[in-house]
Amino acid sequence: MSKNTLRFYTLADIYDVQLVHGRHVIHRFPRHIHQTLSFGIIAQGTRVMTLRHETVTISAGECFILNPGDPHAFSTSPDMRHEYWIMSVNPDVLQTIAANVTGNQREQGFYFPHPVIRDRQLYHHMLDFSLAVQQDKDLLTQESVFCNIIGHCLRHYAQNRWESPEEAHPHWAVTAVREYLEQHCEHVVRLADLARIARMSPYYLTRIFQQEVGIPPYEYLVKIRLQQARALLQNGHSIAEVAYNSGFADQSHLTRVFKKHTGMTPGVYQRVHGVPRTR
């Protein structure tokens, strides 16, 4: 079996969320509690969870939610290959997100009565977020997927169910956000900035943007950056210059994204298009 690993990520820019990635962890964690909400997925194999007086097996593709103060224990058979992600969130974060959307501050928190959830959409939201953090994707991507997770859980699994207001899709807001992304693609873009421009919550903005444009804001930003990169490459700029002026973290980041979307590296792209690299 591959060596067991346990890695922690603290996301100071995203509500101080802590993300834990475990692979083939054979240590049996005794019964304990957290003061945070825990949202997790099993990406491979199974994990056995004891919660209160019940023992359940969580399998690959399934999600779980633990409320603050829930006494629980985890274990896995030593010969079982497995992988999991757990996201710990301060309960106040859920209050903040709900208040931003509804305009009302709740006096009571949210409670999730079902610890194990079989929801393919939620699973993929959580896996996308985990991989975005692991791969150090841009902040807008991480923030957007995080809001999708929290909004989905509040709408579908909270006992005191949260309902977002039914509003008409404000076309002007989506247009304003698209224009901002096109004009600032070379800068770091925060979801909070886009929400202020659209005059709505980050969660609601992500939903209506995807409904109207077909992709979420962070994917739209990537496409704009790639358009900018292609134009600069065709004008003979160096790959390092292109990365800097298109909003990518560095040359290797540009190369990874460019190859994923075009099937070739920036250098090959220039050769294919007969571009002399004079700068």
Secondary structure, 3 states (H helix, E strand, C coil): CCCCEEEEEEECCCCCEEEEEEECCCCCEEEECCCCEEEEEEEECEEEEEECCEEEEEECCCEEEECCCCCEEEECCCCCCCEEEEEEECHHHHHHHHHHHHCCCCCCCCCCCCCEECCHHHHHHHHHHHHHHHCCCCHHHHHHHHHHHHHHHHHHCCCCCCCCCCCCCCHHHHHHHHHHHHHCCCCCCCHHHHHHHHCCCHHHHHHHHHHHHCCCHHHHHHHHHHHHHHHHHHCCCCHHHHHHHHCCCCHHHHHHHHHHHHCCCHHHHHHHCCCCCCC
